[in-house]
Structures are given as structure tokens and as C-alpha cells.
Amino acid sequence: MSTALIFYDYSAGNIRTVYTNPTVAISVHTTHKLDNHWVRCTSLTEKDLSKVDYNATISFSEYGNTETIEMREIGQDGKPSRRENIWRWVKYNR
């Protein structure tokens, strides 16, 4: 079971998320809008207490049907890596 607390932090001017689940001890995200996309900074602490920090750029297609998340991080070996998730919204009619 996963648990997330998501709220707008008025003093910092961003969205904050605290997320826990059985496979990851805890992750903390801050998200803010920059130009025409969103930027999310994440600090992830794993069960073995190792820590990974990464940034993501979140953008939406013109009509909002596609969300693209580009994640960038520096691995524990010091090498940079990049991943991309693409989500497409599909309407379901019953």
C-alpha cells in the first residue's frame, strides 16, 4: 500500500509531495511551473538508506492528451542518466 500527502506550500510557492510505499522508504517532491512546463525536484531515500536526487521536466501536449516526463539524475556511480515516460490520456466511453 502506498501513501502520498500532496499540498500547496504557499510560503515556498510550490507543490510538495511526500510519498511512501513498501519498496521505497520515502520520496519528497517539490513541483513548480516554469514557462510552459512543470519542474519536479525529487529526493528519494531507499530502504537501505541510500539516497538519490533527480529532477524532472513535465510537459503536456497542446490539447492535454499527452504528458511527457523527462527525468535526469546522477547515479551512485557518479554517471548522469536520463529516462523519459510518456503518458497518453485515453477516453473511455461505456
Sequence and secondary structure as in RCSB ss.txt:
>XXXX:A:sequence
MSTALIFYDYSAGNIRTVYTNPTVAISVHTTHKLDNHWVRCTSLTEKDLSKVDYNATISFSEYGNTETIEMREIG
QDGKPSRRENIWRWVKYNR
>XXXX:A:secstr
  EEEEEEETTTTEEEEEEE SSSSEEEEEEEEETTEEEEEEEEE TTS EEEEEEEEEE TTSSEEEEEEEEE 
TTS EEEEEEEEE      
